[in-house]
Amino acid sequence: MVQIVISTIVLIDLATSLFFLLAFILSFYNYNKTMNKGNSWLIVSIVFVFTFIVSISNVLEWAEITSALDPAEDFINMLVVVVCVYTWYQLK
């Protein structure tokens, strides 16, 4: 039986995950009003999805369920920086 450890860090990571999901939904809802230059909405959505995955990975790790997603989380964190810089360059 898996015992889930609920700590302050797990709650903060869970709240972060929910906020990233809410931000993705709101950006999708306001797609036509806010993101009208090229593929910027698609790129911002990819960043939201990546950060959501990292947040869920942190919840699983800090709740001591599994840390199997740690290597993928490190890779995604590096990829988010590259995608953000590309988005900034595209919007210039």
ZIZIGI-V666968 format. One record per backbone hydrogen bond with DSSP energy under -0.5 kcal/mol. CO is the residue of the C=O (numbers start at 1). NH is the residue of the N-H. E is the energy in kcal/mol with one decimal. If there is no record, write none. Layout:
CO;NH;E
CO;NH;E
//
This chain:
1;3;-0.5
2;4;-0.6
3;5;-0.5
4;6;-0.7
5;7;-0.8
7;11;-2.0
8;12;-2.4
9;13;-2.7
10;14;-2.4
11;15;-2.4
12;16;-2.4
13;17;-2.2
14;18;-2.2
15;19;-2.3
16;20;-2.4
17;21;-2.2
18;22;-2.4
19;23;-2.6
20;24;-2.2
21;25;-2.2
22;26;-2.7
23;27;-2.4
24;28;-2.1
25;29;-2.3
26;30;-2.3
28;31;-1.0
30;34;-2.2
31;35;-1.5
34;36;-0.8
36;38;-0.7
37;40;-1.4
39;43;-2.1
40;44;-2.6
41;45;-2.4
42;46;-2.0
43;47;-2.1
44;48;-2.3
45;49;-2.6
46;50;-2.8
47;51;-2.7
48;52;-2.1
49;53;-2.3
50;54;-2.2
51;55;-2.2
52;56;-2.5
53;57;-2.4
54;58;-2.2
55;59;-2.2
56;60;-2.4
57;61;-2.3
58;62;-2.9
59;63;-1.8
60;65;-2.4
60;66;-1.3
61;64;-1.2
63;5;-1.7
67;70;-1.3
69;73;-2.6
70;74;-2.3
71;75;-1.9
72;76;-2.7
73;77;-2.4
74;78;-1.6
75;79;-2.1
76;80;-2.5
77;81;-1.2
78;82;-1.4
79;83;-2.5
80;84;-2.5
81;85;-2.3
82;86;-2.3
83;87;-2.4
84;88;-2.5
85;89;-2.3
86;90;-2.4
87;91;-2.3
88;92;-0.6
89;92;-0.5
//
